[in-house]
């Protein structure tokens, strides 16, 4: 249910707000111990009545296109490029999660979220032994992202 909300809001955000075309959506409940990450990843912890981690991971092509859209085509100074990519990655996951909260159990009441954290040097995340990973890869006309929920009660 949590992943369904995240998928819906991700599609609405990418198509409606960013004017990107969704080509494919591939959903998986992963039984592996770890989640493979793309080049740019941001995470938000969800606590309170829920206890999980939401992870969004972008390939270079899609994140660069999102940066271009956020910057409205303005030239990005190379010295600031990585900081801007991190900011856009965090803003995207924050927006998607914020829009998803009303569709979470109990309409999101009693749920807390942390500020986004961006990691760039990791290629995978390991889950806790009792956790599950639910993940979707969304392919757009400008690249791919994966959005995942990791937790015991997802």
C-alpha positions as CSV (number, residue, x, y, z in Angstrom):
1,X,0.0,0.0,0.0
2,X,2.8,2.4,0.9
3,X,4.6,1.6,-2.4
4,X,1.4,2.1,-4.4
5,X,1.1,5.6,-3.0
6,X,4.7,6.4,-3.8
7,X,4.3,5.1,-7.3
8,X,1.2,7.1,-8.0
9,X,2.7,10.4,-6.6
10,X,6.0,9.8,-8.5
11,X,4.1,9.3,-11.7
12,X,1.9,12.4,-11.1
13,X,5.0,14.5,-10.2
14,X,7.1,13.3,-13.2
15,X,4.3,13.6,-15.8
16,X,2.3,16.5,-14.4
17,X,4.9,18.8,-12.8
18,X,8.0,17.9,-14.8
19,X,6.3,17.1,-18.1
20,X,8.2,13.8,-18.5
21,X,6.8,10.8,-20.3
22,X,6.5,7.5,-18.3
23,X,7.6,4.6,-20.5
24,X,7.5,1.6,-18.1
25,X,6.9,0.8,-14.4
26,X,8.5,-2.4,-13.0
27,X,7.4,-3.3,-9.5
28,X,9.2,-5.9,-7.3
29,X,9.1,-7.1,-3.8
30,X,12.8,-7.9,-3.3
31,X,13.8,-10.9,-1.2
32,X,17.4,-10.0,-1.4
33,X,19.3,-8.6,1.5
34,X,20.3,-5.4,-0.3
35,X,19.0,-2.7,-2.6
36,X,21.1,-1.8,-5.7
37,X,21.3,1.9,-6.1
38,X,21.8,4.2,-9.1
39,X,24.3,7.0,-9.3
40,X,22.3,9.6,-7.1
41,X,20.3,8.6,-4.1
42,X,18.3,10.4,-1.4
43,X,16.5,8.9,1.6
44,X,13.9,10.0,4.1
45,X,13.1,8.1,7.3
46,X,9.4,7.7,8.2
47,X,8.6,7.2,11.9
48,X,5.8,7.3,14.3
49,X,3.0,5.0,13.4
50,X,5.2,3.7,10.5
51,X,8.8,2.8,10.7
52,X,10.4,2.6,7.3
53,X,12.9,4.2,5.0
54,X,11.9,5.7,1.6
55,X,14.7,5.7,-0.9
56,X,14.8,7.3,-4.3
57,X,17.7,6.6,-6.7
58,X,18.3,8.4,-10.1
59,X,20.5,7.6,-13.0
60,X,22.6,10.5,-14.3
61,X,20.5,11.2,-17.3
62,X,17.2,11.7,-15.4
63,X,18.7,13.7,-12.6
64,X,20.4,16.0,-15.0
65,X,17.1,16.5,-16.8
66,X,15.3,17.3,-13.5
67,X,18.1,19.8,-12.6
68,X,17.6,21.4,-16.0
69,X,13.8,21.6,-15.4
70,X,14.2,23.0,-11.8
71,X,16.8,25.5,-13.0
72,X,14.4,26.4,-15.9
73,X,17.3,26.0,-18.4
74,X,19.6,28.4,-16.6
75,X,23.3,27.4,-17.0
76,X,24.7,25.6,-13.9
77,X,28.2,26.5,-12.8
78,X,30.3,23.3,-12.7
79,X,31.5,24.1,-9.1
80,X,27.8,24.1,-7.9
81,X,26.6,21.3,-10.1
82,X,26.9,18.5,-7.5
83,X,25.3,20.6,-4.7
84,X,22.4,21.4,-7.1
85,X,21.9,17.8,-8.0
86,X,21.8,16.8,-4.3
87,X,19.3,19.6,-3.7
88,X,17.0,18.5,-6.5
89,X,17.2,14.9,-5.5
90,X,16.2,15.8,-1.9
91,X,13.4,18.1,-3.1
92,X,12.0,15.4,-5.4
93,X,11.8,12.7,-2.7
94,X,10.5,15.3,-0.2
95,X,7.7,16.4,-2.6
96,X,6.7,12.8,-3.5
97,X,6.6,11.7,0.1
98,X,4.7,14.8,1.2
99,X,2.1,14.2,-1.4
100,X,1.9,10.5,-0.5
101,X,1.3,11.0,3.3
102,X,-2.5,11.5,3.1
103,X,-2.8,8.1,1.4
104,X,-0.8,6.3,4.0
105,X,-2.6,4.3,6.7
106,X,-4.7,6.5,9.1
107,X,-4.3,9.3,6.4
108,X,-0.7,9.8,7.6
109,X,-1.7,10.9,11.1
110,X,1.0,10.2,13.7
111,X,3.6,9.8,11.0
112,X,6.9,11.8,11.2
113,X,9.4,12.2,8.5
114,X,13.1,13.2,8.6
115,X,14.7,15.7,6.3
116,X,16.1,14.1,3.1
117,X,19.7,12.7,3.2
118,X,21.6,12.4,0.0
119,X,24.3,9.8,-0.6
120,X,26.4,9.5,-3.7
121,X,29.2,7.0,-3.0
122,X,27.1,4.0,-2.1
123,X,26.1,1.3,-4.6
124,X,23.8,-0.7,-2.3
125,X,21.9,-0.5,1.0
126,X,21.6,-3.5,3.3
127,X,18.3,-4.1,5.1
128,X,17.7,-5.2,8.7
129,X,17.0,-8.9,9.0
130,X,13.3,-8.5,9.6
131,X,12.7,-5.9,6.9
132,X,11.4,-6.2,3.4
133,X,12.2,-4.1,0.4
134,X,9.5,-3.1,-2.0
135,X,10.8,-1.3,-5.0
136,X,9.7,0.1,-8.4
137,X,11.8,1.2,-11.4
138,X,10.2,3.9,-13.4
139,X,11.5,4.5,-16.9
140,X,10.9,7.9,-18.5
141,X,11.8,9.4,-21.8
142,X,14.8,11.0,-19.9
143,X,16.1,8.1,-17.9
144,X,15.3,5.9,-14.9
145,X,14.7,6.2,-11.2
146,X,13.8,3.7,-8.5
147,X,11.7,4.4,-5.5
148,X,11.8,1.9,-2.6
149,X,10.2,1.4,0.8
150,X,12.3,-0.6,3.3
151,X,10.8,-1.7,6.6
152,X,9.1,-4.5,8.6
153,X,5.5,-3.4,8.0
154,X,5.4,-2.1,4.4
